Amino acid sequence: MLIFFTFLEILTAGLPTAVVHRPYSAPPVTVLGGGRCTQNSVSMRVATGALPEGLRLTAAGYFEGTPRQTGLFTFQIRAENECQVVAKTFTLRVEGAPLLVAAPEELEFHYAAGGAVPAAQVVRVSSSWEDMAYSIDAEGATWLMLRPLRGRTPFSGAGLTGDPIAVAVDPAKLAPGSYRAFLKVSAWETTNEPRIPVTLVISPAAQPK
């Protein structure tokens, strides 16, 4: 059964933040409808307002270019075919590249073979961008276990200094000695990738007297 979308509708809800002086990669503006129009070739353009300097919208709804100025830019996108017209207002935020911050700067665990596993410690991740997705990796250290709370930097009003990540160790299969690894925090378009050294010191089991 064929389903016709009688009226044109712009489905795109919002636009991701752009980074100044870096090519803007956003999904195209999505339009559905107009199925009963004999010439249903939808074309889009910015009708009112303006995109930041260096950025343009193609007739097919793709953003092209590199924004050259920061700020909030409000504009109306107009989509039309031979029969109908629809318009929707968007706001695009252009900011400087985000900066990641991870604290503390170093972690250290101590474990006596056969004893209690040391308690997890907490790393907090924040950024100059709020509610931004990030990832944290142990760079190949299988004895480290990471449990982020959200995997996103705090949003405005969250009351958190950073998204907490529980960092735990699994020393069961390791021989006595000193082990060192790094936690690497990364996110899209950031200017930096913090690395936190983690040291695990395993001492031999106590000898019975």
N, C-alpha and C positions, 0 to 999 in steps of 0.2 A: 504494500500500500504506500503510495506517495503522500508525503506530508508537506504542505506548502506553508511557509511562514508569510502570512499576508502582509504584515506591516514590518518595515525596516526597524531594527533594534540594534543599538550598539551595546554589546555584551561586556566589553572590557570595563572592569570596575575601577581600576586605578593604575597608576604608573610607578614602576620602581624608581628609587632615587638614582640620580645620575651623578657621576664623578666628573668634576671640572677637568678639562684638558685630557680626557680619556674617552675613546669611542663609546657611545651609548648603545648598549645591547638590551633591548626590551622586546617582548613579544609584540607582534603586530596587533593593531587595533582590530578587534573581531566584530563583524557585523553579520547578522542573520535577518532573513525576511525578504520580502519583495518577490516571492516565488510566483505570484500571478502576473507579474509585470513581463511583457513580451521582451523587453530589453533590460533584463535584470543585471546590468553591468554596473556594480557599485563603485563609485569614486569618492575619495575622501580628501578633505583639505581643512586647513585651519581657517575658521570663519571669523572669529574675533579673538582679541588678545594676541599673544606672540610667544613663540618658542624661544628659548635662550639662543643667543648668537652662536652660530656654528651648527645648529641642529635644524633638520627639516623633516616634514612628513610627506611620504610619497602618496600618490593616488591610491595605492593598494593598502595603505595603512601602516607602512613600515617607517620607523624612525631611522634616519641616517645622519651621520656626522658626529662631531665632537663638540660638546658645549664649551664655550669659552668664557662663561661668566657664572658666578654662583648666585643663589637666591631662590625665591618661589615664583613660579611662572604659571599664571592661570590663563587658560585659553579654551576656546570652544571648537570641537571637531565636528564638521558637517559631513554626513554621508548621504549620498543620493544616487538614485537610478533614474530611469526615464519617467517613473511614475510617482516616486515618493522622496521625501527629504526627512532626515532626522538629525538632531544635533545633541551633543552632550558636552558638559564642561569638565575639564580635567585640571589638576594642579600638579606640576612637576617640580620637585625639589632638586636643586643642583648644589652639591657640597664639595668641600675638599676631601681628598682621599681619607678614609677612616684610619684612626690609630688604635691599635690593640694594646691593652695593658693586662698583664697577668701577675698576680702576687700570691704567695711570697716569691722571692727570686730563687729560692733553693729549698729542696726537701731532703731530709735524711731519716732513714729508718734503721733501727737496730733490732736484731733477732738472735736469740740463743737457740741453737738447734735443739729440737724437741720441746721447746717452750711455747708460750703463747704468741700467736701472730700479732705483730704490732698493730695498733689501731690505725684506721684510715686518717689521712690528713686532707686538708681542704685547700684547693687553689681557686682563686676568684678571678674571673675574666670580665673586663669591662672595655668600653670603647668610646670614642668620640661620637659614634653613631649609636643611637638607641635601638633596641629590639633587632639586632643584627645577628644573623646565623653565623656560627663559627664552628670550627672543628678542632679537636685536640688529639694528638697521636703520640704514642710512646716510642716511636722510631725503632721498632723491632724488638723492644724489651718485653718478652712474653710473661715476665714475672710481675708486670705492672698491670693493674686493673683500674679503669677510669669510668666514672659514672657522673656525667654532667646532669645538673638539675633540669635545665631547659635546652641547652645548646644554643642559646641566644643571649646577647647582652641585655642587661636590664632596660626596661622601657621607662619612660618618664612617670614618676609617681610610684614606682615599684618599691621604693624604700630599701633597695639593695645596693651595696657598694660594688658588686660584681656577681655574675652568675657562678654559684658554687659548683665545684667539681670534686667529688670524693675520689681521692687517690689512695689505692690500697696495694699491698704487695702480697705475692704468693711465693714464699721461700721454700716450700715443701721439697722441690726437686733440685734445689741448689746446694752445692757443697759450701762449707765454711769459706769465707773470703769476703772481699769487697767488690760490689757491683755498682756500675754507674750507667745511667741512661739519661735521655733528655726528653722532656715533654715539649712538643712543638704546637703552638696555637696559631691557627691561620684562619683567614676569612677572605671573601671575595673583595678584590680591589684595595686591600689594605696596604699601607706604606711599610709595614713591618710584620715580622712573625716572631713573637717572643719564644725563647727557648729556656726551659727551666730544668736545671740539672737535678737529678734524683740519685741519691746514694743509698744503697742497701748494704749494711755491714752484718755479716752472719758470723757469729762466734761458735766454736765447737761446743757440743753438749758437755755439761759438767760431768766430770768423772766421779763415780761413787766412791765414797771413802771406805 
